[in-house]
Amino acid sequence: MNFEVTEEQKAIREGVAAVAKQFDDHYWGRKEAEESFPFEFHRAMAEGGWLGITMPEEYGGAGLGVTEASIMMNEVARHGGGSAAISTIHINLFGPHPIVVFGNSDQKSEWIPRLVSGKDQVCFGVTEPDAGLDTTRIKTFARKVDGGYIINGRKLWTSTAQVATKILILARTTPIEECRKPTDGMTIFYTDLDRSKIEVRKIPKMGRAAVDSNATFIDEYFVPDAHRIGEEGKGFSYLLHSLNPERILVAAEAIGMGHDALGRAARYATERVVFGRQIGQNQGIQHPLAESWIELEAADAITMKAAWLYDAGMSCGAEANAAKFLAARAAFTACERAVLTHGGLGYSKEYQVERLMREVMVFRIAPVTEQLILSFVAEKVLGQKKSY
Amino acid sequence: MKVLVPVKRVIDYNVKVRVKADGSGVDLANVKMSMNPFDEIAVEEAIRLKEEGVASEVVAVSIGVKQAQETLRTALAMGADRAILIVAADDVHTDIEPLAVAKLLAAVVKEEEPGLVLAGKQAIDNDMNATGQMLSALLGWSQATFASEVTIEGDHALVTREVDGGLQTIKAKMPCIVTVDLRLNEPRYASLPNIMKAKKKPLDEKTPDDYGVDVSPRLSIVKTAEPPTRKAGVKVGSVDELITKLKDEAGVI
């Protein structure tokens, strides 16, 4: 067992930190207030080559694993950008995974370099109003026509669709009733997001105003055969490949945000003097902060373990889910404590922690809820009967 | 023209320095270490010279503990072509003195035959500000210290120096040693593709014995102490009171 951070991993952390530190609280506060996409941050990360961290080297990426991607995203989250900074680039890391693994060489050489350089931004059209985690119930349908498909349907929570140039769509190509298994009969398309033909409607939400989430309406949209990934009907199984990496990344991101909030709280606790002493000198203040550090570090340990398992080609479902569960809770609690440590000022926007607190909530819900994680562990690890 | 850039692994400038309990030095155990910021500026300048076509190769060299390999990888990730690590100490608390470093660098210079040595003006850990000057003396090369601007013109370097009261421009005959100051440039960050490339660049490991240099210390540290803590100030009620206090209590006017 070796917990030593490699030279390369250190260099990744420092390189990412150097980019992230150019964007201060003022920048992220302004992006939030103006609800404007952090293009400058996206560009800076693209210029540093960071968007290609998990992409194959032959297409301009670095070919690194989930471990390195987790380190990178953890660092992205530590410098005030919160989930806005994360979501600006998150989907780039594992969203295009089906293309990398199942796309043909023409598709890969045409699409991946553009994602690595930041020329293209992709959004993810999987979730639907009537099918969240129950993905097999999606209603979006791709009807085969000469030379391609006509797609109709609605997608929900399509993040970055206001700015993305590409969309990855999961659609049924065979009705569920006609499939042998519910997971059959779905197909993945990677195609242009033409907002003159696909309607993208912003969803007002609790946090992360800078990076949009949307309801997306696809109406008689033609997609050529060349934009289909892999075989027709196998889309769902392609998607499964990126589920565990995503959970691990989300865990690493949440932990980064938790550390950001905790750092702010610890700093404030040593600066703020009440009744003639630093407030952090009181155990009522210092103990909860210490507890958060312990929780975040514990979550980090299992997150890195899950990443290591994945990169070593071993099964990591339980660990990836456990990491997401622990990390989201630890980060949520750290942000809550950060607000409380700041007292009244924690409630004001000036001290940023209220923004982090609003943003951190999403990690407890997405990409998978705490309840489904518990059901997964109960069933797969502890041998209990499926409860849903 | 080849450019040689010495880089030192030092305590990160963001770290709050703590003195060891026995006063023998600064505590470096489990502390973040980075490339000396002035050396980063030197690396950046060397890479720019290469990009301009003035330099053909940039060689980074570090002298110290084995972990200085990380510092050299940083230089390689910024754009240096290859690196030489001279492992001269086992303990992270051992600081190789400027004269020994200068002697080792002089030996490296004789082997590598660079046209220019670009070094940081000083390391932020011990602030000796001596290595570049000593190297110049050992080699008999010209030196230009505290550079804020460097231009190579044929067999001369035009160097603007930050001196007390202004800027001085001097013309130094090549080959020469230039030590760089804070305002020369703003070092770049290592991009991911360059971090990946750095892994494959050559890094030679040597020892002081390979160069026949004795690195045993000639100085002994008598005491290391924290700076005195600043006493709280007082608020004055009026300009008159301030002047009175400055005159009578502080005795400065």
HADDOCK unambig.tbl for C-alpha pairs under 7 A between the chains (distance, minus, plus):
assign (segid A and resid 7 and name CA) (segid B and resid 70 and name CA) 6.22 0.50 0.50
assign (segid A and resid 15 and name CA) (segid B and resid 189 and name CA) 6.26 0.50 0.50
assign (segid A and resid 15 and name CA) (segid B and resid 190 and name CA) 5.65 0.50 0.50
assign (segid A and resid 15 and name CA) (segid B and resid 191 and name CA) 6.51 0.50 0.50
assign (segid A and resid 18 and name CA) (segid B and resid 189 and name CA) 6.51 0.50 0.50
assign (segid A and resid 48 and name CA) (segid B and resid 191 and name CA) 4.38 0.50 0.50
assign (segid A and resid 48 and name CA) (segid B and resid 192 and name CA) 6.00 0.50 0.50
assign (segid A and resid 49 and name CA) (segid B and resid 191 and name CA) 5.94 0.50 0.50
assign (segid A and resid 49 and name CA) (segid B and resid 192 and name CA) 5.17 0.50 0.50
assign (segid A and resid 49 and name CA) (segid B and resid 193 and name CA) 6.00 0.50 0.50
assign (segid A and resid 50 and name CA) (segid B and resid 192 and name CA) 5.77 0.50 0.50
assign (segid A and resid 62 and name CA) (segid B and resid 193 and name CA) 6.48 0.50 0.50
assign (segid A and resid 62 and name CA) (segid B and resid 196 and name CA) 6.90 0.50 0.50
